[in-house]
Amino acid sequence: MSQIDFVADSEIEPVTAYGLTAETLHEKCIALARNLWWSWNHEVINLFRDLDPIRWRQLDHNPIALLSEFTPERLETRAAEMVLYSRINQAYRRLKEYMNEIPAWGRTNTGVLGSRPVAYFSLEFGVHESVPIYSGGLGVLSGDHIKSASALGVPLIACGLFYDQGYFKQHLDQQGYQHEEYLDTKVENLPMEPALDSEGKPITVQIDTRTGRLLAKVWLMRVGRVKLYLLDCDVPSNSPEDRELTARLYGGDNRVRIRQELVAGVGGIRALKALGITPGVYHLNEGHSAFATLEAIRQRMKEDGVSFEVGLREVAHRTVFTTHTPVPAGHDRFDRNLIEEHLGPLRDELGISFEQLMGLGRVEPQNEHETFCMTVLGLKLSRRANAVSNLHGHVSRRMWAHLWPWRAEEEIPIGHITNGVHIPTWLAYQMMQLYDRNFEPGWMAQLSNPEIWQGIHDIDSGELWETHYALKNLMLAFVRRRLSRQCRRRGESDDVVEAARNVFDPNILTIGFARRFATYKRADLFLSNIDRMADLVNDPQRPVQFVFSGKAHPADEPGKQLIKKISNLRFDPRFAKRVVYIEDYDVNVCRHLIQGVDVWLNNPRRPLEASGTSGQKAVLNGALNLSILDGWWAEAFDGTNGFAIGKNTQHVDDRITDARDAVDLYRVLIDEVIPLFYDHDIDGLPRHWIKRMMNSISTLGWRFSADRMVADYVQKCYLPASGGLSCQMP
Ligand SMILES: *Cc1c(COP(=O)(O)O)cnc(C)c1O
C-alpha cells in the first residue's frame, strides 16, 4: 500500500462495526435493517411493515428511517402488541445463518475465486427503492447480479459511486410536462458505514489530475453476503465544486461525467487496494468504469516492475466486459483535452505517450480525429466481452467489427450472456407462497433448474387465477393511491381526486407499459390509430385499460413530449378512465405493476432494446408478455408462452418499421390477446389464458433468472479469466 494511494480522513466519524451480536429486540431489528438481505425476504419486509404500516409507506420502505422513530421501549411495546417477538428473533437467526453459510453451489463451482474475488464495477446499483443510487435498467441489473452472486456464494465484491441526491424524482405539471426534483438522501438513514482499512481507519482515496487533486471517501453497504463499496466525493478536503461531483447520477456535462468515471474506475481500484482486496477478475458492467483497467495496470507495474505491455496483457486476461448499448451514440466519448486533464498523471506513471493512451480508446489508434470511447477501452482491455442477449450479441459484433477488420463477423470476440432477474426480489409474496405449496421443497435454491418449474402445470388453474386476481387488486389499489395523490398535489378538484380513487376495474384486461421514455421505445405506438384504440378500450363486452409509467432523461425533450402525450389522455373523455400514468417510476412502481398486470407491453424499435428485464419480472408473477421480438424476447418467445408483435425483421426506414409494427400490434391485440383473455369457461375461468401463463412461467422463469445469469458468468467468464488462460486481444 503506498501513501499516495489513499489517506485516512480523520473527519469521518467511525461508527460501531457491524456484527451479528445483537442482544436486544431493538438491536436485532437494526441489524436486520443494516443488511439489504431484508429487501428480498418477505417475512422481514412484513415485519417492518407491521411495526407501523403508514410510516413504512411514507418513509419509502426504509427500515432504518422507520426504526429511528422507535426507542427500544417503544419497540418492545409495539412488539408485544403485535406479537412480533418470535418473528424478530427468527428473522435475526435466519440472517445470521445466511451470513455464516457458504452455499453449496459456490463451494463447488467457484474454485480459485475464493482467495481472489471478482470485483464487479458499475456506476449504478438498483437494490431497493430506499437506496436511490440507480436510474433504471442498468442499475437494477447490477443490483440483481450482486443479489444472485450472494445467493450462489460467488466470491464477489462490488464497487460503484454513492450519489447523495441520486437520480431525479419526477413530477408532471398540469400540462403533463415532466419536472425533475433532486432530494438529498439522509446518509444516516442508509445501510452504509465508512469502509475501514486494515488499521481500522476510514478510507479516502485520492486521484491527481492535471488541474488538482480529487478525493473520495468509501462507504460499505451490505447486500446479503456481497459487500458493495461506494465512493463519495463529498469530503471536506475537496473544492466545493468537487464535493458535488458525485451528488447526482447522470447529472452533469461531459467533464463531470469523466470525473465521475475517473473516481469510479481509478478510485475504485485504489479503494480495493486500501481494503487489502486483490481481485482475481475485474468485471466492468458497461464501459463507464473502464478506467479501472489503467489503474490496475499501474499497480501491476509498480508491484512487480513489469512493463506497461506486460501489465496490460495481464490485466486484460483478468477483465470481463459487458456492453449494454446497441446505439453508437449511447457510448461515452471524451475529447483529448478531457483525457489529458484527467488521465495525464496516471499516464506519466504508466510511461506511455498521450497518443498511445488515446489509441486505447480509439478504433483506429492513429486517427487524431477520433475521440476517446470508453466502450473501445473496455473492448480492448478485456479478455472477453459480452452483449446482454443473443440478438444484441449479433448487433454488437456487427457494430464493433471494424475493431477487428481481419476477422469474420462471427469471430469477433463478443459473446452474449442474456440478462436475468433476481427472483426473490421480483416474485410477489402471494405467488411465492403458491409456488411453495406446489414446487419441490428447496426450489428456491435451484432457481435455474427447469424441472422445478414444471411444477406450475400441477397447480390448479383456479388457484393460479385467484392468486393473480388478488395481486391485480393490490396493484389497482396502488395505482389509485398514487393517482389520487398526483391529483391532490396538482391542486385538482375533489371530484377529480375522487375519480382517481375509483379508477379502473379489476375485471378488465389490464396492460402495463413502464420503462424509460426514450423515443425508440415508442410508448405511443398503441395510439397510432387513436380512434380505433378509443373503440378498443371502450368495447362494451371486452374493454381494455392501460397503465403507463416512466421517466425521460432530463435532456430528452422528445421523450418528455411523449410523456405529455400519454399522460394528457386523461383529458380525452374516451381515455380518461382507461389510460393512467403513474409518476416517478422506480423499483417500487415497477414491482407493483409487474406483479399485477395481465399483460406487459414492450414495443421498442428493433434491435435497439439490448435485453430488457422488466418483462422477465412480469413472467414470474403470471403476466403475459406482448412484445416486439427484440432483446430477450427474441430468444424467449416460443409461440405458446406470450405474444409476439411483428416478425424477426426491421426495415431500413424507421417510418416503415413503425407503421408495420403498429399494424401488427393492433392485429395481435384484436385477434389474439383480447379474445383469449375474455374467453371464459363455465366456471368463469379463462382456461386458455391460464394455460399460457403456465407455459410462460415454466419455460421462462428458470432461463431468465439472475442465478442462471451469474452462473453463466462464473463458468464462461470468471473462471477462465481467473485462470489466466490465453487472452483474446484485439
Ligand atoms: C427492471 C427495471 C428496469 C428495466 O426494465 P426494462 O425492461 O429494461 O425497461 C428499469 N427500471 C426499473 C425501475 C426497473 O425495476
The ligand as a MOL file (V3000), in Angstrom:
LIG
                    3D

  0  0  0     0  0            999 V3000
M  V30 BEGIN CTAB
M  V30 COUNTS 15 15 0 0 0
M  V30 BEGIN ATOM
M  V30 1 C -36.4510 -3.7120 -14.1050 0
M  V30 2 C -36.4040 -2.2550 -14.1710 0
M  V30 3 C -35.9840 -1.6060 -15.3350 0
M  V30 4 C -35.5450 -2.3670 -16.5570 0
M  V30 5 O -36.6200 -2.7630 -17.3240 0
M  V30 6 P -36.6300 -2.6760 -18.9000 0
M  V30 7 O -37.4210 -3.8170 -19.3240 0
M  V30 8 O -35.2030 -2.7770 -19.3570 0
M  V30 9 O -37.2140 -1.3670 -19.2200 0
M  V30 10 C -35.9530 -0.2390 -15.3610 0
M  V30 11 N -36.3230 0.4830 -14.2930 0
M  V30 12 C -36.7230 -0.0920 -13.1560 0
M  V30 13 C -37.1070 0.7620 -12.0040 0
M  V30 14 C -36.7820 -1.4790 -13.0490 0
M  V30 15 O -37.1700 -2.0400 -11.9100 0
M  V30 END ATOM
M  V30 BEGIN BOND
M  V30 1 1 1 2
M  V30 2 1 2 3
M  V30 3 2 2 14
M  V30 4 1 3 4
M  V30 5 2 3 10
M  V30 6 1 4 5
M  V30 7 1 5 6
M  V30 8 2 6 7
M  V30 9 1 6 8
M  V30 10 1 6 9
M  V30 11 1 10 11
M  V30 12 2 11 12
M  V30 13 1 12 13
M  V30 14 1 12 14
M  V30 15 1 14 15
M  V30 END BOND
M  V30 END CTAB
M  END
